[in-house]
Amino acid sequence: MKNYLWCFCLLLSACSNLPSAIEDAPLYNLGYQEALTSTANFKNAPVRWGGVIVEVENEQNASYLQVLFYPLSSFGRPQIDEANQGRFVIKSTEFLDPAIYTKNTSITVAGTLAGDIERTIGKKTLRLPLITPSHPIHLWPTQLESQYNRGSIGFGYGVNSFGVYPYMYQPYYRPFMGYPRGW
């Protein structure tokens, strides 16, 4: 039995499909407020930040993503239900297609704090932290909350004319039945 449990745990640990730079935070994870107040002191410090894309600017030699900063969950996804803390800019030497990096898309980036950059938002000019990515920028798929019930997942037994049978109830299964939606 121990061998089966060990194999099961090993299989579950291999199920992550996130890049290691996104999944694992740096040893010292520099906070947004720290970087904002003293950018010069933390220049070239490793960061793993995320948020929601506000704007994409493509220039001749670089692309700039302006991102609304949100704190990250334990596995690196921006927690957009939390309060945002400000903005930061990602400078990439690669072309970032605005059709792919669309407004309101959640992203996570792992890279270094390169300093700050001046940006005009409305009629106000701000100095924002500038990140240079050391790994590809991770785009998160959109979550369709309406399709999933945040209820419990479980197993049980039911009774029908054939006797006792096991069933499963999960958000994408009909309640208390073992059939997926649409059957």
N, C-alpha and C positions, 0 to 999 in steps of 0.2 A: 504494500500500500504506500509506503514511503517513496518508493521509486516512481510510482504514478504521480504522486503529489509533486515530487521534484521535477519530473518531466513537464507537468502542467504549468508549474511556475516558470520554468525555463521557456516554454512556448509563449506564455503571456508576456514575458520580458522582451521577446523578440518581435513583438507586434508593433512597435513604434515605427512610424514612417517619417518622423521629423528629422531634419538635419541636426547633427549633434550640437552645432553652434547655436541653434534656436532652442533646442530642448534643454541644454545645460547652460546655466548662468555663469558668467565669469566669477573667479574666486572672490573678487571684491566687486559687487555690482553697484556701479555708480548711479546714484539717484538723480532724477531730473533736476530737483531743486538745488542740489549740490553743484551740478554742472552749470546751472544757470547763474548762480551767484559768483562762482569763481572758475570760469572756463579756463583761464590761463594756467591755473594750478593743476588742472586735470587733463591737460593736453596730451594726446596719444594714449589715454586710458581706455581699456576695453569696456565696451558697453553692450548691453542687450536691451533694446528698447522697442516699444511697439505703440501702435495707435491706429488712427484712421486717416487715410489720405485726404488732404484738403485740396492740393493743387499739384500739377505736374508741369514743370517748365523744362523744355528742351532747348539747349544752346548748341553751338557748333561742336564743342569738345566735351560737353558734360550734360547730364540730366540732373535736375533737382526735384526732389519730392518734398513737399511741405506736408508735415504730418502733425495731427493733433495727438498729443501724448496721453496715453492711458496706462495705468499700472498693469503689469503682466501677471497672469496666473502662474501656478507652479510649473506648468508645462510650456509657458511662453506665449500664450494667446492673450491679446489685449482684452482687458475686462471693461468693455464699453458700457456696462451698467454702473461703473464707478464714475466719480467726477474726474474730468480731464484736468491736467495740470499746466497746460500750455502747449506750445508748438516747438518743433525742431525740424531741421532740414537734413535730408540725406543727399549727398553728392555722389553720383555714380558716373564713372567714365564710360559706361555702356549706355546705349540708347534705351530709354524706358518708354515704351509705347503707351500713350495715354488711353488707348483702347483696352489695354490689359491692366494698367495701373489706374483704374478709374476712381473717381471721387467716392468717398464713403466706404472704400474697401479696407478691411482690417489687414495690417501687416506687422511683421516682426523683423527687425534687422539686428545683426550682430556685426560689430565693427569697432572703430576707434573714434574717440572724440577729437576732431581735427581743429577745433577752435569755435569761432562763432561767425555768423554771417548776418548782414543787415537785410531786412525784408520790410516792405511796406504792405501793411494790411489796412485797407480802407485809406484813411488819411494819416494813419499813425505809422511811424517807422520804429521797428523793434530789432534788437539783436537776439538772434536765436542760435542755440547750439547747432553745430554742424557735424554730422556723422559721415565718415567714409566707410562703406561696407567692406568687410573682409570676406564675406560669404554672400551668396545670392540672397536677395530679399525674399522673405517667405510671405506669400499671399495666402490668406486664410479663406477657405470657402465660406460662402454666406450660410448662416444657419436659418433654417425656416422653422421658427418656433411653433407655427400653427400646425405643422405636420406631426409634431412630437408632443406627447403628453409627458410631463415631468413626474408622472406617478411612479409607482414601484414596479420592480421587476421581480418575478417570483415564479415558483412552480407549485403545483398542487395536484389534487386528484378529483375527478368528477365521476359521476355515475350516469350511465345511459342504459339502453336495453341490452347492451353487450357486456355489461359489468363495469368494473372500475377501470378508468384509464387516466394516464397522466396528461396534464395540459400545461400550457405555458401562457402567462399573461405578461405582455410587455407593451410599451407605448405603440409599437407598430403592429401589434396583434389585436384582434378583437378582444374585448374584455372576457376573460375566462374561457377562451376557445383557443384551439391550437391551429387556427387557420389564419394566414396572412390576409390583409385587406384585399378586397377584390375577388375573393373566392366565394 
